[in-house]
Amino acid sequence: MNQTLLGLENLDPGFYIIFYTIISAFGLCIGSFLNVVICRLPTGESLTKQNSHCVKCGTEIKWYDLIPVLSWIMLKGKCRSCGEKISPRYPIVELLNAVIYIITFYFMDFNPQSIILCLFFSLLIAIGFIDWDTQEINLSLLIFGAALAVLSSILTSVLTNEISWFSRITGALYISVPFFLIGQISGIIIKKNTGEFIRGIELGDTILMAIAGFLIGGKAIVISAFIGIIIAAICGMVNKHETGESKFAFGPFLSIGIFFGSLFGEKIIDWWLSMFI
Ligand SMILES: [Zn+2]
């Protein structure tokens, strides 16, 4: 595993403590912003204009009640003015984002690709939670993801060349093409039975896998899809057993898959192939 942060060996342990403290604080703050995105984007509210306010009583939340995680603990998960319960999802999103940043820099070192991946993982948190809430992958988030993928291809081709263009282009197609075909064919079958064209795999999921594939390359996206589909299948079966409902959001599971696929996908595929040689 990569332990040489910034490519420098034998750095003072104090450096790592300071580095990861800054990364954690940064991750928590971005996580706090993700909460705003998750709440407001689906309703079309402005992300920047309005200050944070309680969803029940509408009281504006003071700066000292907006400190990531800590404020929620101090307030015992309740609004200061009306006592309405504040969802534990807020501190969970903040912590999740910070932990993801730490894991990413730990395994990938600190370089242009790992920085872009961190931003992309934050985007996946927003995509995953919004998809979970609304059953839809937000288009503006996908556009932001595509911009990150293009930026990554430009930066790495200039600086490190760690992911080849061939890997990026095949990565964009490997999963998105079968997803598109499955969506199309299942749509036709469902239309025959119910009269309504509903894709088994929606376009948002298909585009997400194309963008992620271009960002992380061919091997990594195959593993990402594999992990995502397995987790989705297990959760889907449990969900159907519990609620009888077979439709559920695919995006959160694909997002989990992409996270693990990005960090370990290439290693997993190389290890798997080496078993047969
Ligand atoms: Zn309130």
Boltz pocket constraint, residues with backbone or C-beta under 6 A from the ligand:
constraints:
  - pocket:
      binder: B
      contacts: [[A, 54], [A, 55], [A, 56], [A, 57], [A, 58], [A, 59], [A, 79], [A, 80], [A, 81], [A, 82], [A, 83], [A, 84]]
      max_distance: 6.0
